[in-house]
Amino acid sequence: MADLSDLPHKAPSPASRPKWKRYYVKGDIVPFEEDATHEFKGHRNLSVEDVPPWAVGPNNKRTRRAVSRTLNGFLNTGKGGTVYLGITDEGHVRGLNLTQYIKDHMVVAVDDLMSRYTPPVASHRYKIRFIPVVQRDATEEQIETLCNYDSSIHIDPDVRLKPHILRMSNYCWCDRDHIARINSRRQYPIAHYL
């Protein structure tokens, strides 16, 4: 339905983008830089335990930092901030492939992470938003379809209740489900999200 990998049309310019929902264009550079309230992460490793072993180099030096470190800094300043997952350190929009199960995992993982701070961070003090990332050559119709797409219609509601594996660098069942769908070529819209 919304596989945007081989679209024939050019994406609308920023000035002519529809106002119905926010989205990013894959490959674009965001119009702001990292600073005291904005952090870019090209991955979705929230806690130190989520960082895979291959991301630890010689002398136990990490080549990938967990998002929790940045969130801790935002909490300590009292100003807060925004972490953009799926944007590289240079500001390039890459996005992340997230199924509904993986989005559910991300929500549970953030809630778990925030509960581990001392004192725990109340859920009304933070927000999790999934913003679509579209291909550069997407048409307005395709962008609108993706922005209004409800990924929960393509999943089994009973499976959605299955507990997620947190605080581990190993894949959770939701990641393995996503890989199986890709390998079996089961058709369902894949969107890149931030």
C-alpha positions in Angstrom: 0.0 0.0 0.0 2.7 2.6 1.0 5.9 1.0 -0.2 7.6 4.2 -1.4 10.9 2.7 -2.6 10.3 3.1 -6.4 8.1 6.2 -6.8 8.2 8.0 -10.1 7.3 11.5 -9.0 9.2 14.3 -7.3 8.3 15.2 -3.7 6.7 18.5 -3.1 8.9 21.4 -2.1 8.9 22.4 1.6 6.8 25.5 0.8 4.1 23.4 -1.0 4.0 20.5 1.5 0.5 19.8 2.8 -0.3 21.0 6.3 -2.2 17.8 7.4 0.7 16.1 9.2 4.4 16.5 9.8 6.9 14.2 8.0 10.6 14.1 7.0 12.1 13.4 3.7 14.7 10.6 3.6 18.2 11.9 2.7 17.3 15.5 3.6 19.4 17.4 6.2 17.3 18.8 9.0 17.3 22.6 9.3 18.7 22.7 12.8 21.8 21.3 14.5 22.4 19.4 17.7 22.6 21.6 20.7 21.7 21.6 24.4 18.1 20.6 23.6 18.4 18.6 20.3 20.2 15.3 19.9 20.4 13.1 16.8 20.7 9.3 17.0 20.9 7.1 14.0 19.9 4.1 16.1 17.2 3.0 18.6 19.4 1.7 21.4 17.8 3.4 24.4 19.7 1.9 27.4 23.3 0.9 27.8 22.1 -2.8 27.9 20.6 -2.3 24.4 23.9 -1.3 22.7 25.1 -4.4 20.8 28.5 -5.8 21.6 29.9 -5.0 18.1 29.4 -1.3 19.0 32.1 -1.5 21.6 35.6 -1.0 20.3 39.1 -1.5 21.7 39.6 -0.6 25.3 35.9 -0.9 25.9 35.3 2.4 24.0 31.7 2.6 22.7 31.3 3.6 19.1 27.5 4.0 19.8 26.1 5.8 22.9 22.8 4.8 24.4 20.0 7.4 24.2 19.6 7.2 28.0 22.8 9.2 28.4 21.3 12.1 26.5 17.9 11.9 28.2 19.7 12.0 31.6 21.4 15.2 30.5 18.1 16.7 29.3 16.5 15.8 32.7 19.4 17.2 34.7 19.4 20.6 33.0 15.7 21.2 33.7 15.2 22.5 30.2 14.3 19.2 28.6 15.0 18.4 25.0 14.2 16.3 22.0 16.0 13.2 20.8 15.6 12.4 17.1 16.0 8.7 16.4 16.8 8.0 12.7 18.8 11.1 12.1 22.6 10.8 11.9 25.0 13.0 13.8 25.5 15.0 10.6 21.8 15.8 10.5 20.9 13.5 7.6 17.4 12.0 7.8 17.7 8.2 7.6 14.7 7.0 9.5 14.1 3.6 11.1 12.0 0.7 9.9 9.4 0.3 12.5 6.4 -2.1 12.4 3.6 -1.6 14.9 5.1 -4.2 17.1 8.4 -2.4 17.1 6.7 0.9 17.8 5.0 -0.8 20.8 8.4 -2.1 21.9 9.8 1.5 21.7 7.0 2.8 23.9 7.4 0.1 26.5 11.2 0.5 26.4 11.0 4.3 26.9 8.5 3.9 29.8 10.9 1.3 31.4 13.9 3.6 30.9 12.1 6.6 32.5 11.0 4.5 35.4 14.7 3.6 36.2 15.8 7.2 36.8 16.0 8.4 40.4 13.5 9.8 40.9 11.4 8.0 38.3 10.2 10.3 35.5 6.4 10.5 35.4 4.8 9.6 32.0 3.2 13.1 31.7 6.7 14.6 31.5 7.7 13.1 28.2 6.2 12.3 24.8 7.0 9.7 22.2 6.1 10.6 18.6 6.5 8.5 15.4 6.9 10.8 12.5 6.9 9.3 9.0 9.9 9.5 6.7 9.1 9.5 3.0 11.1 9.0 -0.1 12.3 12.2 -1.9 10.3 11.4 -5.0 7.0 10.7 -3.2 3.8 12.3 -4.5 1.5 14.3 -2.3 -1.0 11.5 -2.4 1.6 8.9 -1.3 2.8 11.2 1.5 -0.8 11.7 2.7 -1.4 8.0 2.6 1.7 7.3 4.6 1.1 10.1 7.1 -2.4 8.8 7.7 -1.6 5.1 7.7 -2.6 3.1 10.7 -0.1 0.3 11.1 -2.1 -1.4 13.8 -4.6 -2.7 11.2 -1.9 -5.1 9.8 -1.2 -6.9 13.1 -2.7 -9.5 15.4 -4.1 -7.7 18.5 -3.4 -10.8 20.6 0.3 -10.9 19.5 0.5 -7.2 20.4 0.0 -8.1 24.1 3.1 -10.4 24.1 5.8 -9.0 26.5 8.8 -7.4 24.9 12.4 -8.3 25.8 14.0 -5.2 27.2 17.5 -4.3 28.4 19.3 -6.7 26.1 21.2 -6.2 22.9 19.6 -9.4 21.5 16.7 -9.1 19.2 13.2 -9.0 20.7 10.4 -11.2 19.2 9.1 -8.0 17.4 12.5 -7.6 15.6 12.5 -11.2 14.6 8.9 -10.9 13.3 10.0 -7.9 11.2 12.9 -9.8 9.7 10.7 -12.8 9.0 8.2 -10.6 7.2 11.0 -9.1 5.1 12.5 -12.5 4.3 9.1 -14.0 3.3 8.3 -11.0 1.3 4.9 -10.6 3.0 3.5 -7.4 1.7 2.7 -4.7 4.2 3.6 -1.1 4.2 7.0 -0.3 5.7 7.6 3.2 6.7 10.6 4.8 8.1 10.0 6.7 11.3 11.7 9.0 13.7 
